[in-house]
């Protein structure tokens, strides 16, 4: 087989075309749709995306072309998105709106009952290094859908933005209308707030969620949890779990979750987060893995690499923010803790805690009300990984719960789930 030759992508010409088009939009002061007919654009997109499956080198070049980077990256990192493209469930939109020198194109959408993904591009007549995306609102008709689960804020001398917005729903959304509006809220240091509205209509029929009743209880030395059901949709496969209230240990995490079909098709966790829904201390949690919705199978095998747990009542540290001191910690918790102004830092010896963070984002005040998490920072040196967690202004005592601690009570759990 001959070696694939590099493709010369004329980046300068593409950038010039984008700028010329944007200036024309600004002069005419009205919205323009893309010049190419949607059918031609869709055919071009699909043909290129199909080639990505057999040519990673070609994909690396295509990813540099404006309008393709976000979708190509998703196809390469998420097998479920690849299936969506293969099965023509991805919907092209290709609608452009502009305001205050900023042009935004909603390239396409993936919508099902578990979530929404919006793929978009942006160009500007000004320096974009000071442009940030603060928020994205999504409306179904007149009703606003709860905010996005993830998006990327942009800066650092970008000439062009190609990215995506993800909305993930813990409970399946009801589609009362096919008409939607996405409102992107940008903040520019010099130009202030820029809000761009893009209306669009879903053309494809929304895929029905496939729900599989499981009701399989797992007992690990008296610590029990029940997998109640598996919910399969194009964007994700959701595993619903209920944890036994009578357990003497607090289950903190389920590691390395995968689902395998009877043909050997294996799907694991998402690379960029979105792995769980719900609060595990409330007794219910949903574990999300990459979708295998479009694969027919007679059975599914759930694999759990490990279950992490600690004794109940020993899953937190207690601090006094006023005196900046640690009041209590579990006996097994050997790492150094320091209390700073509205923050707590823990220095974990490298290689310990299974190489994972503690995730100290959940905290309650002395009166039992939540203490708001405001952000975290990770720093590393030759010996320690230091996790610093910040909270809202508060001068009292607080319990700060850790959401991961490496103490496996069960490993390599395998459950075969027949579907017929």
Secondary structure, DSSP 4 states (H G I P E B T S, - for coil): -PPPPPP---HHHHHHHHHHHHHHHHHHTS--B-SS-HHHHHHHHHHHHHHHTT-HHHHHHHTTSTTTHHHHHHHHH-HHHHHHHHTT--EEEEEEEEETTEEEEEEEEEE-SSEEEEEEEEEESS-GGGEEEEEEEEEETTEEEPPPSEE----SS-S-EEEEEEEE-SSPPP-S-SEEEEEEEEEETTTEEEEEEEEEE--SPPPPPEEEEEEEEEEETTEEEEEEEEEE-SS-EEEEEEE-TT-SEEEEEEEEEEEEETT--EE---TTS--EES-GGGTEEEEEE---TT---SEEEEEEEEEEEEETT-SEEEEETTTTEEEE--TT--SEEEEETTEEEEEEETT-GGG------EEEETTSPBPPEEEEEEEE-SSEEEEEEEESS--SEEEEE-S----EEEEEEEEEEE--
